[in-house]
């Protein structure tokens, strides 16, 4: 990448541009890479990790290993973590929008709107996390009660479309 002419040269915080994959708390290049080009100029922006089934399984295994610690957190603690993410998205909205615009050609104003839109899901989930209550459902048998306990399902892998990268990720939380 030419750091003077690339659309990414205007980033205030270049550490936001990640080209490797985060697995088990470590950044990994992956066994394969692919080039990402600016659709407006054809200029190569970066090469990024191209993960396959083995790396996906490693990420799932690592997430499953971390799952009990996350599950043990209180709703208030989980909400605080999500709100930190929400604030980080807003703090870095301009750079995140520039990255999206460079990568996919989305107009900058739309990309900024997507950051705000995506962050709104995180805020909503954080607020809802504090209101996860169970329910008692009426029974036809006076000697029985039906209880509904809402619990997170656990770890999953999600394949999202390219055109709304932040919003599609944040909706999956």
GUTI-363687 format. One record per residue (C-alpha): y, x negated, z. Coordinates in Angstrom, 1 decimal. Each point is the difference from the previous one (the first is absolute). Example, Ala and Ser with C-alpha at 12.3 -4.5 7.8 and 13.67 -1.06 7.14 Angstrom:
<atoms>
       y       x       z
    -4.5   -12.3     7.8
     3.4    -1.4    -0.7
</atoms>
This chain:
<atoms>
       y       x       z
     0.0     0.0     0.0
     3.4    -1.3    -0.9
     1.9     0.5     3.3
     3.4     0.0    -1.8
    -0.6     2.6    -2.7
    -2.7     2.2     1.6
     1.0     3.4     1.3
    -1.6    -1.2     3.2
     2.5    -2.8     0.4
     2.4     2.6     1.6
    -2.3     0.6     2.9
     1.7    -0.6     3.4
    -3.4    -0.6     1.7
    -2.5    -1.6    -2.4
    -2.7     0.2     2.6
    -0.4     3.7    -0.8
    -1.5    -0.9    -3.4
    -3.7    -0.3     0.8
    -2.4    -1.1    -2.7
    -3.1    -0.5     2.2
    -2.1     2.6     1.9
     0.0     0.5     3.8
    -3.5     0.0     1.3
    -0.9    -0.3     3.7
     3.6    -1.2     0.7
    -0.1    -2.8    -2.5
     1.6    -0.2    -3.4
    -2.7    -0.8    -2.7
     0.5    -0.8    -3.6
    -3.2     1.7    -1.1
    -2.6    -1.2    -2.4
     2.0     1.3    -3.0
     3.7     0.4    -0.9
     1.9     1.9    -2.6
     3.5    -0.4    -1.3
     2.8     2.5     0.6
     2.8     0.2    -2.6
     3.4     1.5     0.0
    -0.4     2.9    -2.4
     3.6    -0.3    -1.2
    -0.3    -3.6    -1.1
    -3.7    -0.9     0.0
     0.9    -2.9     2.3
    -2.8    -0.9     2.5
     1.1     0.9     3.5
    -3.1    -1.2     2.0
    -3.7    -0.1     0.0
    -1.7     2.1     2.7
    -3.3     0.3     1.6
    -2.5     2.1    -2.0
    -2.5     1.1     2.7
    -3.5     1.3    -0.7
    -2.7     1.7     1.9
    -0.8    -2.9     2.3
     3.7    -0.5     1.1
     0.4     3.8     0.4
    -3.1     0.1     2.3
     1.3    -3.0     1.9
     3.3     1.9     0.6
    -1.9     3.1     1.1
    -2.1    -2.0     2.3
     3.0    -1.7     1.6
     1.8     3.4     0.4
    -3.1     1.5     1.6
    -0.1    -2.9     2.4
     3.6     0.6     0.9
    -0.4     3.8     0.2
    -1.1     0.3     3.7
     3.1    -1.8     1.2
     2.2     2.3    -2.1
    -1.9     3.1     1.1
     0.5    -1.0     3.7
     3.8     0.0    -0.4
     1.8     3.1     1.3
     1.7     2.3    -2.4
     3.3    -1.3     1.2
    -1.0    -3.6    -0.7
    -1.2     0.9    -3.5
     3.2     1.9    -0.7
     2.1    -3.0     1.1
    -1.9    -2.3    -2.4
     0.5     2.5    -2.9
     3.7     0.3     0.8
     0.3    -3.8    -0.1
    -1.5     0.2    -3.5
     2.4     2.8    -0.9
     3.0    -2.1     1.1
    -1.3    -3.1    -1.9
    -0.2     2.0    -3.2
     3.6     1.1     0.4
     1.1    -3.5     1.0
    -1.5    -1.5    -3.1
     0.6     3.0    -2.4
     2.2    -1.9    -2.5
    -2.5    -2.8    -0.4
    -3.0     2.3    -0.1
     1.8     2.0    -2.7
     0.7    -3.1    -2.0
    -3.6    -1.1     0.1
    -1.1     3.5    -1.2
     2.6    -0.1    -2.8
    -1.0    -3.4    -1.2
    -3.7     0.8     0.1
    -0.1     3.4    -1.6
     3.4     0.6    -1.6
     0.9     2.9     2.3
     3.8     0.4     0.1
     1.4    -1.6     3.1
     1.5     3.2     1.3
    -3.4     1.7    -0.3
    -1.7    -2.9     1.7
     2.4     0.1     2.9
    -0.7     3.7     0.2
    -3.7    -0.6     0.2
     0.4    -2.4     2.9
     1.9     2.7     1.9
    -2.6     2.6    -1.1
    -2.9    -2.2     1.0
     1.6    -0.8     3.3
     0.4     3.7     0.8
    -3.8     0.4     0.0
    -0.3    -2.8     2.6
     2.6     1.6     2.2
    -1.7     3.4    -0.3
    -3.4    -1.4     0.9
     1.6    -1.9     2.9
     1.5     3.2     1.4
    -3.2     2.0    -0.6
    -2.0    -2.7     1.7
     1.7     1.0     3.3
    -1.0     3.6    -0.5
    -3.7    -0.3    -0.7
    -1.4     2.6     2.4
    -3.4     1.7     0.1
    -0.5     3.7    -0.1
    -2.1     2.5     1.9
    -1.4     2.6    -2.5
    -1.0     3.4     1.3
    -3.8     0.7     0.1
    -1.9     3.2    -0.3
    -2.1    -1.3     3.0
     1.9     0.2     3.3
    -2.2    -2.9     1.3
     1.1    -2.4    -2.7
     3.2    -1.8    -1.1
     0.5    -1.7    -3.4
     2.2    -3.1     0.2
     1.6    -1.6    -3.0
     0.8    -3.7     0.6
     2.0    -1.7    -2.7
    -0.9    -3.6    -0.6
     0.6    -2.5    -2.7
    -2.9    -0.4    -2.4
     0.2    -3.7    -0.2
     0.2    -2.6    -2.7
     0.0     0.8    -3.7
     0.9    -1.6    -3.3
     2.5     1.7    -2.3
     0.7    -0.7    -3.6
     3.6     1.2    -0.8
     1.8     0.4    -3.3
     2.5    -2.6    -1.1
     3.0     2.2    -0.5
     0.9     0.8     3.6
    -1.3    -3.1     1.9
     1.8     0.5     3.3
    -0.3     3.7     0.2
    -3.7     0.1    -0.9
    -0.8    -2.6     2.6
     2.0     1.6     2.8
    -1.4     3.5    -0.7
    -3.5    -1.4     0.6
     0.7    -1.1     3.6
</atoms>
